[in-house]
Amino acid sequence: MYRTKADFLQDWTKSSTGTLNVLRAVTDEALGQEIVPGHNSLGWIGWHVTTALGYFTNLLGFRLSALKSLTQPTDASAIADQYARYADEISQAAEQFSDDYLLEEVDVHGERKPRGAVLRMMIDHQTHHRGQMTVLLRQAGLTVPGVMGPTKEQMKS
């Protein structure tokens, strides 16, 4: 849980940069990559991570800019570009947070939680799916960017 704006902004900057790097590694051809047939694809997960930011910010009491469509784009760069816009909007909104704001409780499906806990859930959610995406990138034969440390390819350099 975040108790200070500075702590959230520090983590958000690192987390959203890592997620954007993973999204930028996706190609149009790899959008359909699945672990096994019938499971979520790389494109679906990328779009889910992007649109879920709106879900979390709605819980916090603010809205991100509207999407042109809820339909998953067929262009990988469109997913990454939308994620980048939302990540920036969240950073800008967070600049206005007070530390007291993070401690205020909001309704999360009938349970009261501090806003700082919702922000932690948002980061944990994208970290979970970012890990799935790195596996799918590897399966698709694409370069996996280092997020939490260097990748195998980066270690060879």
C-alpha positions as CSV (number, residue, x, y, z in Angstrom):
1,M,0.0,0.0,0.0
2,Y,1.2,3.5,-0.8
3,R,1.2,6.1,2.0
4,T,3.0,8.8,0.1
5,K,2.7,10.3,-3.3
6,A,6.4,10.2,-3.8
7,D,6.6,6.4,-3.2
8,F,3.8,5.7,-5.6
9,L,5.2,8.0,-8.3
10,Q,8.6,6.3,-8.0
11,D,7.1,2.8,-8.4
12,W,4.7,3.9,-11.1
13,T,7.4,5.4,-13.2
14,K,9.5,2.2,-13.0
15,S,6.5,-0.2,-13.5
16,S,4.8,1.7,-16.3
17,T,8.2,2.1,-18.1
18,G,8.8,-1.6,-17.9
19,T,5.3,-2.5,-19.1
20,L,5.6,0.0,-22.0
21,N,8.9,-1.6,-23.0
22,V,7.2,-5.0,-23.1
23,L,4.3,-3.7,-25.1
24,R,6.7,-2.0,-27.5
25,A,8.4,-5.4,-28.1
26,V,5.2,-6.9,-29.4
27,T,4.8,-7.1,-33.2
28,D,1.6,-7.2,-35.2
29,E,2.4,-10.8,-36.2
30,A,2.8,-11.8,-32.5
31,L,-0.5,-10.4,-31.3
32,G,-2.2,-13.8,-31.6
33,Q,0.6,-15.7,-29.8
34,E,-1.0,-18.0,-27.1
35,I,0.7,-20.4,-24.7
36,V,-1.7,-23.0,-25.9
37,P,-4.7,-22.7,-28.2
38,G,-7.7,-21.2,-26.5
39,H,-5.8,-19.2,-23.9
40,N,-5.4,-15.4,-23.8
41,S,-3.2,-14.1,-26.6
42,L,-0.3,-11.6,-26.3
43,G,-2.6,-8.9,-27.9
44,W,-5.5,-9.6,-25.6
45,I,-3.2,-9.4,-22.5
46,G,-1.7,-6.2,-23.7
47,W,-5.1,-4.6,-24.3
48,H,-6.4,-5.9,-21.0
49,V,-3.4,-4.3,-19.1
50,T,-4.1,-1.1,-20.9
51,T,-7.8,-0.9,-20.4
52,A,-7.7,-2.2,-16.8
53,L,-6.0,1.1,-15.9
54,G,-9.3,2.8,-16.4
55,Y,-11.0,0.3,-14.1
56,F,-8.5,1.0,-11.3
57,T,-8.6,4.8,-11.8
58,N,-12.4,4.7,-11.7
59,L,-12.2,2.9,-8.3
60,L,-10.0,5.8,-7.2
61,G,-12.5,8.4,-8.3
62,F,-11.0,9.8,-11.5
63,R,-11.3,8.9,-15.2
64,L,-8.8,8.5,-17.9
65,S,-9.5,9.8,-21.4
66,A,-12.1,7.9,-23.4
67,L,-11.1,5.2,-25.8
68,K,-12.2,5.4,-29.4
69,S,-13.2,1.8,-29.2
70,L,-13.1,-1.0,-26.6
71,T,-12.2,-3.4,-29.3
72,Q,-8.6,-4.7,-29.2
73,P,-6.6,-3.0,-31.9
74,T,-5.0,-5.1,-34.6
75,D,-1.9,-2.9,-34.6
76,A,0.5,-3.6,-31.7
77,S,1.8,0.0,-31.7
78,A,-1.8,1.2,-31.1
79,I,-1.9,-0.8,-27.9
80,A,1.4,0.5,-26.7
81,D,0.6,4.1,-27.6
82,Q,-2.7,3.9,-25.7
83,Y,-0.9,2.4,-22.7
84,A,1.6,5.2,-22.9
85,R,-1.1,7.9,-22.9
86,Y,-2.9,6.3,-19.9
87,A,0.4,5.9,-18.0
88,D,1.1,9.6,-18.5
89,E,-2.4,10.5,-17.4
90,I,-2.0,8.5,-14.2
91,S,1.4,10.2,-13.6
92,Q,-0.2,13.6,-14.1
93,A,-3.1,12.8,-11.8
94,A,-0.8,11.5,-9.1
95,E,1.1,14.7,-9.0
96,Q,-2.1,16.2,-7.5
97,F,-2.5,13.5,-4.9
98,S,-1.9,14.3,-1.3
99,D,-0.6,11.8,1.2
100,D,-4.0,12.0,3.0
101,Y,-5.7,11.2,-0.3
102,L,-3.9,7.9,-0.4
103,L,-5.2,6.9,3.0
104,E,-8.9,7.8,2.2
105,E,-10.9,4.6,1.7
106,V,-13.0,3.9,-1.4
107,D,-15.5,1.1,-2.2
108,V,-13.9,-1.8,-4.0
109,H,-16.8,-4.2,-4.7
110,G,-18.4,-3.7,-1.3
111,E,-15.2,-3.6,0.7
112,R,-13.5,-0.4,1.9
113,K,-9.9,0.0,0.9
114,P,-7.4,2.9,1.1
115,R,-6.6,4.5,-2.3
116,G,-3.0,3.6,-1.7
117,A,-4.0,-0.1,-1.6
118,V,-5.9,0.3,-4.9
119,L,-2.8,1.8,-6.5
120,R,-0.7,-1.2,-5.3
121,M,-3.3,-3.5,-6.7
122,M,-3.0,-1.7,-10.1
123,I,0.7,-2.1,-10.2
124,D,0.5,-5.8,-9.0
125,H,-2.1,-6.5,-11.7
126,Q,0.1,-5.2,-14.5
127,T,3.2,-6.9,-13.1
128,H,1.4,-10.2,-13.2
129,H,0.3,-9.8,-16.8
130,R,3.6,-8.3,-17.9
131,G,5.2,-11.6,-16.7
132,Q,2.8,-13.5,-18.9
133,M,3.6,-11.3,-21.8
134,T,7.4,-11.9,-21.5
135,V,6.8,-15.6,-21.8
136,L,4.7,-15.1,-24.9
137,L,7.3,-12.8,-26.4
138,R,9.9,-15.5,-25.9
139,Q,7.6,-18.1,-27.5
140,A,7.0,-15.8,-30.4
141,G,10.7,-15.6,-31.0
142,L,10.9,-11.9,-30.1
143,T,13.4,-10.1,-27.9
144,V,12.3,-9.8,-24.3
145,P,13.3,-6.5,-22.8
146,G,14.8,-6.4,-19.3
147,V,12.3,-5.1,-16.8
148,M,13.3,-6.3,-13.4
149,G,16.9,-7.0,-14.5
150,P,18.8,-8.0,-17.6
151,T,17.5,-10.8,-19.9
152,K,19.5,-13.6,-21.2
153,E,20.2,-11.7,-24.4
154,Q,21.3,-8.6,-22.5
155,M,23.7,-10.7,-20.4
156,K,25.6,-11.8,-23.5
157,S,26.3,-8.2,-24.5
